[in-house]
Amino acid sequence: MFASLSDATRRGILVRLGEGPATIGELAEPTGMTLTGMKKHVQVLEDAGLVVTEKVGRSRQCRLAPAPLDDAMAWISFYQRLWARRLDGLDAYFTLRRGAAPTERREKEQGT
């Protein structure tokens, strides 16, 4: 999934689909990309489970599949909290080495 999100065009597709469903042609139009090129990007997102497509008449309708994004956000949030705790601990360590308690330093920085 993260590999599919590494491309700016594919991230743009997800942003656009966040506004509502769109056809391949509607996704390609503002970018100036060919339908074939856009279809390849959509296929990568579909293979990653981020987009669902459905044949409607002569066109292919695309929409978001939010569950994988929710899973990615949960994973990212876990590591964000983990690193925040580790960096707070590192900050406290260096603050103590400089001779001020972490809360005293924060108060100085905030001007209180």
C-alpha positions as CSV (number, residue, x, y, z in Angstrom):
1,M,0.0,0.0,0.0
2,F,2.7,2.5,0.9
3,A,4.5,1.9,-2.4
4,S,1.3,2.8,-4.2
5,L,1.2,6.1,-2.2
6,S,4.7,7.0,-3.1
7,D,3.6,8.5,-6.4
8,A,2.2,12.1,-6.3
9,T,-0.3,11.3,-9.1
10,R,-1.8,8.4,-7.2
11,R,-2.0,10.6,-4.0
12,G,-3.8,13.2,-6.1
13,I,-6.3,10.5,-7.3
14,L,-7.1,9.6,-3.7
15,V,-7.6,13.3,-2.8
16,R,-9.9,13.7,-5.8
17,L,-11.8,10.5,-4.9
18,G,-12.2,11.8,-1.4
19,E,-14.6,14.4,-2.9
20,G,-16.7,11.6,-4.5
21,P,-16.6,8.9,-7.2
22,A,-15.2,9.7,-10.6
23,T,-14.6,8.1,-13.9
24,I,-11.1,7.4,-15.3
25,G,-11.7,10.2,-17.8
26,E,-12.7,12.7,-15.0
27,L,-9.5,11.8,-13.2
28,A,-7.3,12.1,-16.3
29,E,-8.8,15.4,-17.5
30,P,-7.2,17.9,-15.1
31,T,-3.8,16.2,-15.3
32,G,-3.6,16.1,-19.1
33,M,-2.8,12.4,-18.8
34,T,-4.0,9.8,-21.3
35,L,-6.8,7.5,-20.3
36,T,-4.3,4.6,-20.6
37,G,-1.9,6.3,-18.2
38,M,-4.5,7.1,-15.7
39,K,-5.9,3.6,-15.9
40,K,-2.5,2.2,-14.9
41,H,-2.3,4.5,-11.9
42,V,-5.8,3.5,-10.8
43,Q,-4.9,-0.2,-11.3
44,V,-2.0,0.2,-8.9
45,L,-4.3,1.8,-6.3
46,E,-6.9,-0.9,-6.9
47,D,-4.3,-3.7,-6.5
48,A,-3.3,-2.0,-3.2
49,G,-7.0,-2.1,-2.1
50,L,-7.3,1.7,-1.9
51,V,-9.7,2.1,-4.8
52,V,-12.6,0.1,-6.1
53,T,-13.7,0.4,-9.7
54,E,-16.9,-0.7,-11.4
55,K,-17.8,-0.8,-15.0
56,V,-20.8,1.6,-15.6
57,G,-21.8,1.6,-19.3
58,R,-18.8,2.5,-21.4
59,S,-16.8,4.0,-18.5
60,R,-15.1,2.8,-15.3
61,Q,-16.3,4.5,-12.1
62,C,-13.8,4.8,-9.3
63,R,-14.3,5.3,-5.6
64,L,-12.3,5.1,-2.4
65,A,-12.0,2.0,-0.4
66,P,-11.4,3.6,3.0
67,A,-10.6,0.5,5.2
68,P,-7.0,0.2,4.1
69,L,-6.4,3.9,4.7
70,D,-7.8,3.4,8.2
71,D,-5.4,0.5,8.8
72,A,-2.5,2.6,7.6
73,M,-3.5,5.5,9.9
74,A,-3.6,3.2,12.9
75,W,-0.2,1.9,12.0
76,I,1.2,5.4,11.6
77,S,-0.4,6.7,14.8
78,F,1.1,3.8,16.8
79,Y,4.6,4.8,15.6
80,Q,3.9,8.5,16.0
81,R,3.0,8.0,19.7
82,L,6.0,5.7,20.2
83,W,8.5,8.2,18.7
84,A,6.9,11.1,20.6
85,R,7.4,9.2,23.9
86,R,11.0,8.4,23.0
87,L,11.8,12.0,21.9
88,D,10.2,13.3,25.1
89,G,12.4,11.0,27.1
90,L,15.5,12.2,25.2
91,D,14.5,15.8,25.8
92,A,14.1,15.2,29.5
93,Y,17.5,13.5,29.6
94,F,19.3,16.4,28.0
95,T,17.4,19.0,30.0
96,L,18.5,17.3,33.2
97,R,22.1,17.2,32.0
98,R,21.9,20.9,31.5
99,G,20.7,21.3,35.1
100,A,17.1,22.4,34.7
101,A,14.1,20.2,35.3
102,P,12.0,19.5,32.1
103,T,9.0,21.4,33.5
104,E,11.2,24.4,34.4
105,R,12.6,24.5,30.9
106,R,9.1,24.3,29.3
107,E,7.9,27.1,31.5
108,K,10.9,29.2,30.4
109,E,10.2,28.5,26.8
110,Q,6.5,29.4,27.2
111,G,7.4,32.6,29.1
112,T,5.5,31.7,32.3
